[in-house]
Amino acid sequence: MQNTSDSLSKKYNMEQCVHISAEGQKLNYCRRQLNPDLPGATSVLLFLHGAGERGDDNAKQLYHGAAEVISWCERNARKVLLLFPQCPEGQQWVNTPWGDLRHDLPEESESLKLALSLLEAEIQKVQADRSRIYISGISMGGYGTWDAISRYPELFAAAFPVCGGADTAQAPKLINLPILTFHGDSDTVVPTSRTREMVEALKRAGSHHITYHEVPDCGHDSWFTAFRDDTSWEWLFSQKK
């Protein structure tokens, strides 16, 4: 019987890699370059998985999101590099409890630092188009997406966080960044108010680039609606700095 690592990586034709930082720290990740022979520079998507996909198998992080984004990019002939880092067990992209009703931006987690170090290394490796760098994530990775853009808003062309949470005090930094976000109206894992309040904070700060979809009766799993809607990917990959 195939193990998870073999089956998922082969299913999505992903390379299983290890990023080693300048300080010698390691982070597992999967990568795939789609349509590399097309003309023009490559865009890049960094995807941050949820808590259930943590580990060291370098594959579970492909459970959500990989199928949908690969399918869309193949059907629409997009030249893109997909990066799926895996957060180790016991660590988080953002060191804050998911059930809390608010949080202040904490010290950047080691896992997120490594994911962004990995992103920069891959941008340089493929000579990517720096005007088309994207980030998305679900649940714990939704928190990670909000956290990353709050720290480095100038790095990304657009963000697609799903059922995450953010420090609303960071909203003024993000008023010029296109953001598409989803959350379930009955989420009992990450309170729906986390996204509602960040959306309102962005609007108060003057953003005209925030789009929010609240999904009815889906519990925590709003990513199914978000990722199966082709218009989500069309929106994301059409953004450019």
Order of alpha helices (4+ residues) and beta strands (2+ residues): alpha-beta-beta-beta-alpha-beta-alpha-beta-alpha-beta-beta-alpha-beta-alpha-alpha
